[in-house]
Amino acid sequence: MPYLRSAVAVATWDAVFASTVYLLIVPLLAIMFQNPWFLLGYIIDVPALLIPVVAGAAPRGELGRALLSFPSFLVLRAVNALFFVEAVWSEWILGRRFATYEKGH
């Protein structure tokens, strides 16, 4: 299925690139150039998160709840990026395959 393969490849590339930029590149640029303006990348990311949240919550009448919980989306974005980078590092770089799933409870 060529279309599915392409969609997975594009999604993987986007996730690897976005997670790397979010966790590593933006802070390193701010440190290397000693310029906090690079940290505006995190502020620019807010509309990318806020628009889908508002679009999903407004039709259900949950806009207030969604906006109140929005700070948790920022934390979730950082945690997800960390997990994704760790998974890519383990699978692709270290060669440790995730072949079995053990349910936690």
Secondary structure, DSSP 8 states (H G I E B T S, - for coil): -HHHHHHHHHHHHHHHHHHHIIIIIHHHHHHHTT-GGGGHHHHHHHHHHHHHHHHHHGGGT-HHHHHHTHHHHHHHHHHHHHHHHHHHIIIIIS-----------
